[in-house]
Amino acid sequence: MEVRDTHSYTQDIDTLFKHFCDAEQVQAKHNAMEARNINLVKFESTDSTLNVIIEREVPADVPRAMRKFLGEWNNIKQVENWSGTPGKGYQCDISIEINGVPVTIAGKMELTPEGSGCSNNISLDISCGIPLVGKKLAELVASQSKASIRAEYGIIKSALDQ
């Protein structure tokens, strides 16, 4: 199952990347998304790289049939490795683990200049190897991921527009 989205910003690419490299902004974003127990395990940035490991608990709206796999709150570990060239673009390999959930989430993000602004192109591949119920579980995680991606975009856009 693939999740794709493109987020357009009026700010230039380096302003957006610097926002991503601000640990306080990352913490504020996850707080705004109602995550709890947010832990920046690793947060290292330079002008052209960003390496993040963040763990947190996130709420989920889970149908009764899927409660065996997902709960109201789920422990997430997210790893992002960014690299690029200031003014030209940045790429990120991302992986997300949901503790105790047999789903694989991996993808890419790419920041590209777009006129005087920029865009973030996001693609995630979500899979589950469990027979029968695996497809439904991957669809549920994809749906929750889409909602989170949209919420993140709104929070980042609002913070940058201030």
Secondary structure as UniProt FT lines:
FT   STRAND          2..9
FT   HELIX           13..20
FT   HELIX           23..32
FT   TURN            33..34
FT   STRAND          36..45
FT   STRAND          49..59
FT   HELIX           64..66
FT   TURN            67..69
FT   STRAND          73..85
FT   TURN            86..88
FT   STRAND          89..98
FT   TURN            99..100
FT   STRAND          104..114
FT   TURN            115..116
FT   STRAND          117..127
FT   TURN            131..133
FT   HELIX           134..160
//
